[in-house]
């Protein structure tokens, strides 16, 4: 039972940390970490959260106002 609780807490907080860095909704990142554990952490690492510039097609951050 303790291992399951540790899985939920650690997965949730790791999901929040990764979600914050990638600009993902923190509540959803926490919930995904709690429910899916290591699988959600892998999904957060490979998620595509940036935008592509319409002129040069380079990857830019979501917060960027100018390419």
N, C-alpha and C positions, 0 to 999 in steps of 0.2 A: 504494500500500500504506500509506503514511503517513497519507493522508486517512482510510482505513478505520479505522486504529488510533485516530486522533483522534476519529472518530465514536463508536467504542465507549467510549472513556474519558470523553469529554465527556458523551455521552448517559447513561452510567451514573451519573456524579456529579450531573448535573442531576436525574436521576430520584430519587436519594437525597435531595437537598435538598428537592425538592417533596414527596416521600413523607414526610419527617420533619415537614414543616409540616402535612401533612394527616392524619398519624397512620396512614399505610399501612406495611405490613411493608417494612422497608428492603431486605432481600435481594430481595424481589420487585420493588421499585421499581428497584433497580440492574439486575437481570436484564432487566426490561422496557426500561430505557433502553439497555442494550447491544444487545439484539436488535432493537428496533424504532426506535431513534433518535428523531428528532423526533416521530414519531407517538405514542410512549409518553409523551412530555412533554405533548403535547396531551391525551392521555387522562387523565393525572394531574391536569391543571388542571380538567377538567370532571367528575372523579369526585365522587360524593356520599358523603362519609365521616362526616357528622354524624348525629344522631338528631333525631326530632321529639318534642316534649313531648306526652304523651298527653292532657293537659288543655287546653292552649292551641294546640297544633299548630305552635308556633314552632320554628325550627331551633336546636338547642343543641349544644354541643361534646361529644365523646365522653367527655371527662374530667369533665364536670359531674356533680355528685351531686344538685343541686337546681336546678329550673328558676327 
